[in-house]
Amino acid sequence: MSAPIVIHRPSSTGGRRVTIRGQIAGLAYEDQDVIEFLRRAGLPDADQLLDRPEWVEWRGGRAHRYAAA
């Protein structure tokens, strides 16, 4: 079973697309953006999920890095 939250590789202009259960949540430029998307999705302890692979999959780049690819 894959993680319900995917933080995709950094785009060429910066930022990372975030999907939650296959739905696009938005474009994140820092961890706080991801936390806000998760809070809006009903996950109040989102800041504790970012480094838990059962919840979040970081694709194509280092975790917590949002600079242009």
Residue pairs with C-beta under 8 A, 6 or more apart in sequence:
2 57
3 53
3 54
3 55
3 56
3 57
4 20
4 21
4 55
5 18
5 19
5 20
5 38
5 49
5 55
5 56
5 57
6 18
6 19
6 56
6 57
6 59
7 16
7 17
7 18
7 28
7 34
7 56
7 57
7 58
7 59
7 63
8 16
8 17
8 18
8 19
8 59
8 60
9 16
9 59
9 60
9 61
9 69
10 16
10 60
10 61
10 65
10 66
10 67
10 68
10 69
11 17
11 27
11 68
11 69
12 68
12 69
13 68
14 29
14 66
14 67
14 68
15 27
15 28
15 29
15 66
16 27
16 28
16 61
16 66
17 24
17 26
17 27
17 28
18 24
18 25
18 26
18 27
18 28
18 33
18 34
18 37
19 25
20 37
20 38
20 41
25 37
25 38
25 40
25 41
26 33
26 37
27 33
28 34
28 37
28 66
29 66
30 66
31 47
31 50
31 64
34 46
34 50
35 46
35 47
35 50
38 46
38 49
39 46
43 49
49 55
49 56
50 56
50 63
50 64
51 63
60 69
61 69
